[in-house]
């Protein structure tokens, strides 16, 4: 490959899309024909034949090298000439990624690792497609990202002004023992962060792609995470574990659309207000509570004090838990500490209400995290709030999966409803 030299004539033969592809391959280490078409050439050609022909021409020009890895389309890596061409193209670039371009051999990887990389790149590029023109952010592959620690580095990193998103691509290959090591490495990182990551909010997106049964793998990951790292997932450091399309929706909602309730959350809010008489305010207790909540809700008596019914003040910390964020499990586990801190400051305890998508979904998540039957934490759904009045709309699930609803506002008496698997 060293016999092939960069020249101006070759450069002039490259289209804007060809140059964009070389940059994309460098930034993400490799692509295949499908990625090249969707994220580069589809803007100028509908048919894949055009993309195929352009890629074959770049291979013929010794700018790209195809590497087979057992899939229909080979992965395409930059060659030495491809890197040299990119270096000349990026002279004077203000993009730090190209200030010290790495050699081609440093971008290569073993064939058994390529499928993992291609799936990671597909996730990052799909978000890029949605975000282009809407906001500025930076993406780093593990090869280029700021150093995390000696023992851990996520697969990818999205850098926004107010939060970092750490991408972990999981294809179901890591056993429970390997996951335990991963979580312990994350704990060490969170305890002793490198300078770039200090005083920054972070979210891990644990992407389940290419696994046989997503729900089973999610259960395995949640169970392991709860055992080894749950106390650190406090919202400042957040975790989501799900399939790529779901995590892409969550990432898009959080970064492009801004805060807001989903349809079920909005239904629940309206039912709590219109049918049950609760007023809403910001949960402004950050000076003495370690966690943040979506809302603080309360009923008021005629004297504008918190109403007391059946001996219990009618006020709750409220979260809408439709997205599966793991920090809610953290708050469930440690609500006793929250309640104690609230009582020390306000001279009364406070309960925690969580709106969830469904009883069955909740039962499964709590079972995997070992969080069934936690004291003073109550659940409901939008449907229950619309069809039942409080307190019957509230429920808990005990350690063996039995669902109980409540019979009075003191939330002391409860009735068996059904058993969940």
N, C-alpha and C positions, 0 to 999 in steps of 0.2 A: 504493500500500500504506500510505502514511502516514495515510490517512483512516480506517483501521481502528484502533480503540483497544481496549486491554486493559480488561476489566471483570470484576467479581466474578461476575456471572451466568454469563458464559462459563466462568470457572474452575470453577464448581460443576457445570457440565455435563460436565467431563472426568472420566473414570474413572482409577483408579490406573494402569491399563495405558496410557492415553493420555499421562499425565504421564511415565511411565517411557519411553515412546517419544520424547517431546520431548527428554528428557535424553539418550537414546541417540543421537538424530540430531545433537544438538549435539556430543556427545563424539566421534562418528565422522564428522561432517560430512554424511553422507547415508545413506539406506537405500533398499531397494526393498521391494515387497510380500512377497517371499519371506523376506527377513531380518526384517521386521517381524512376520511370522507366527511364524517359528520361535523367535525370541528374546524376543518380547513377548506376542502374543495367543494363542499355542497353549496357554498356561497356563489360559485361560478358555474357549477355543472350539476344537473339533477342526477345524471346517470353515473353509476359506479365505474363504468368502463373508463371514463375520463380519469378518475382518480387512480385506477389500476395502472393505466398507461403512464401517468405522470410519475407514479412511484417507481415503476420499472425503468423509466428514463433516469431518475435520480440514482437508482442502483447502477444503471449502465455507466453513469458519470462518476461512479465510485464515491458518491456523497453519502449514500445509505448502504447498510449491510443487512440483508435478511437473515434472521436466525430462527430456525424451526424449534418449536417447543410442544409439539403434539396437538396443535389446534389447526383449524382450516387455514387461517392466515398467519404467516410468519411475523415475528416481531421485527421491527426496523430500528436499527441503532445507527448513530452517526459513525462514520469511518474517520480515520485520521484526516483525510482530505476534507470530509464534511465539517469537522471541528475547525480546521484551518480556514476554510471558507467562511464559516460563521465568525471566527475571530476577526477576519478582515471586514466583514459586513458590520460588525458591532464596534468598530473603532470610534471612539468619541461617545459611545452610549452612556447614558446616565443611569442605566439599570445596573445595580451592583452585582447582579447575577453574572453579568458578562464582563466584569472588570478584570477577572482573572480566570479565563476559561480553562476548564480542566481537559486533560488529554482524553482521547477516545477510549483507551483501555480502562480508564478510571470510571467510565460510565457503563461498561459491560457488566453482565451478571450471569450466573449459572442458569442454564435453560430451565431447571426445576423451579426457579424463582420468578420466571417471566410472567406466568399467569397471574400471580399475586400482584405484580407491578402493573400489568395491563388493567386489571380490575380497579386498582387504586387510581390509575390515571383516568379511567372512565368516570369515576365519581368526581374527581377534581375538575375535569373538563366539563362535565354536565353542569356543575355549579357555575363555572366560568361562563358558560353559554347563557345562563339565567341572569348573571350579575353584570355582564358587560354593558357599560353605559349607565349603570345605575349607582354604583359606588366603587370606591377605590379600596383595594386590599392587595395583599401579597400572598403568593403561594410558594411554599418550599417543599421540594421532595426531601426525604431523609438525607440524601447525599449533599444537599446544599443548606439545610436549615441551621440556625444558630444552635450551638452545642447545648444539650440538655444536661447530661451528666455522663459519668464514665460507664454506667450500666444500662442506660435506657435512652432510646430515641424513638419517637413515633414514626409511622411510615410517611406522614405528610403533615404540613402545618399551614393553616390559614390564619393570616394576621390581619385583624381589624383594629380600629382605633380603641375600642373599649373591651375587646375580648380576643383571646387566642383559641382556635379550634384545632385540637390534636387529632389526627386521623389514624386510626388503627384498623387495618384491613385484616379481617379474620375469615379464613376459609375452612375452619373446623379442624385444623391440623394440630393445634396446641392442646395437649392433655391438661387435666386439672392441675397437675404438678407444675407444668410450664406456666399456666395462668397464675398460679400462686407466686412464682418468681417474678412474673411481669408486675403484679400488683405491689409486691414488696419493693421492686425497683422504682415504681411510681411513687411509693411512699417516701423513699429516700430522696427522690427528685423534689417532691413537694416540700419536704423538710429543709432541703438545702439546694435551692434553685440557683442555676446559673444567672448571671446578671440580666440577660435579655428577658427572662421570665419572672423576675422579681416584681412584686406588687401589681401583678396583672391577673385578671380573671381568666379562667381557662375552662374549656369544655372538651372532653374527650368524646369523639364519635366513634364508637366501636362497631364497625361495619361488617355485618354478617353476609357474605357474598359467596355463592358457590357451595354452600353447605347443603346437605341432603334435606334436612328438616329444620327450617329456620327457628321455629318455636322451641324445639328441643335444645338447639345450640344456645339460644337466648337464655333458656332456663339454666343451662350449665354455667354460662358466663355470669349471670346474675347471682347464682349461688356462690360461686367462687369470689366474686367481687364483694359480696356482702360479708363474707368470712374474713377477708384480708384487708379491705380498703374502705369500708363503708363509713367509718368515722371521719375520713378525710373528704368525703363527697358532700360538702356543706353548702353548695350553691356558688360560692366563690370558685370552687372547682366542681364542675358538673360532669355527669356521664350520661350518655344515651347508648343503648345497645339495641340495634335493630337492623332490618334489611336496608340496602342502599336507597331504595326509592322512598322509604319512610324517613330516613335520616336526611335525605335531600330536601324533603318537604319541611322538616323541622329547621334545617339550616336556612332555607329560603325564608320561612316565616320569621325567624329571629333576626336575620340580617337585612332583608330586602323589604319586608312588609311592616316590621315594627310590632310593638306590643298590641295585643287585642285578644278577645275571646273567640274560640271556635263556636260553632252553632250550638253544640250541646252545653258549653259553658255559659253562653248567653241565655239559653233557656233556663238553666239552673239559677242564674242570677235573678232573672225576672220572677221565677217562682218563689225564691227566698224573699224577695221584696214584696211582690204583689199578693202572694197567697199566705205568707207567713209573717209579714210585718217587720222584716229585718232591714236596717239601714246599713250602708256600706261606707267605709272610709279606708284610707291608706293605713296599713299596719305599721305605724310609725314607732316601733319599739326597739329600733336598732341600737339605742344607747345601752340597753340592758339585756336584749335577747341576741343570741349569736346567729340566728337564722332569720331570713326574710320570708314574708308570706304575701300571697296575692291580695288579701284583704283582711280587715278586721270588721266583723259584723256583730250587730247587737240589736235587741229589742229595747225600746224605751217605754217607761211608764208615763202617766200624765205629768209627772213632775220632771220629766226629761232625764231621769236616772235610768240606769240599766235595770230592766224589768227582772223580777225574780219570780219564777214559777216552779211550784213543787219543790221549793227550797234551793233552786239552782239559778244563779244569774244567767240570763239568756244572752250570752256573748261567746264568740268563737274566733279563733284564728282560722282563716279559710284559705285553702288552695284548690285550684282546678288542676286535676292530675289526668290530663288526657293524652299527654305525650310520652309518658313512661320515664321521665327524668328521675334519676336515681337519688337525687338530693331529697326527694319527698320521703323515700324509705329511711334516709338518715333522720329526717325530722320525726318520723313515726317512732323510730327506735329511741330517740333521745328526747321525746316529748316530756318525760318526767323531769328532765333538767330545765327545759323551757318553762314548764309549769312552776317549778320551784323558784326560778328567777322572777317570773311574773308575780308570784305570790309575795316574794320578798319586797318587790317594789310597790305593787298595787294593793297588797294585803288581801288578796283573793286569788284563787287559782283560775285557770282558763283552759277550756277544752279546745280540741283541734278537729275541725270538720274538713273532709276532703271529698270533692266531687270527682267521681271516676266514670269511665265509659260504661262499665257493666259490672255486675256482681261476680260473674265468672272470670272476667279479666283480672279483677282485683284479687280474687282467691288464688289464682295461679301465681301472680307476682309475689304476693305476701308469702305463699308457701315456699317459693324458691329462695326468698330472702330471709326466711325464718321470722317473719314479722306479724304473724297472725296473733290475735288476742292481746294486743298492746293496750294498756289502760288509758282511758280518757281520750281516745282517738276514735272518731266516728266517721262513717262513710255514707254517701248517698249518690244518687244518679239524677240526671235531669228528668228522666221518666218518673222516678219515684217522687220527686218533688212536685211534679205536675199532677200526679194521680193520688198522692197521699199527703196528708198534713203532717207537720212535725208534731210529735216526735217519731211517729211510725215510719216516716220517710228515712230516718237514720237507722243504720245497722252496723253490726260488727260481725266478724268471722272468727270463730275460735280456733284453737290449735288443731282440731280434727276436721275443720272445714264446715262446721255447722253455722248457718246464718241466723242471726237473731235480730229482730227489730225491737224498738223501745215503746213502752206503754205509757210513760208519763214524762213530763218535762224535766223531772229530776234525773232522768237517764239512769235510774237504779233498777227499775223493773223492766224485764224484757220478755219477749215471746218468741218461741222457736218458729222459724219460717220454713226453712228447708235445708237439706244438706247438699253442699257443693263438692265436686270431686277434687 
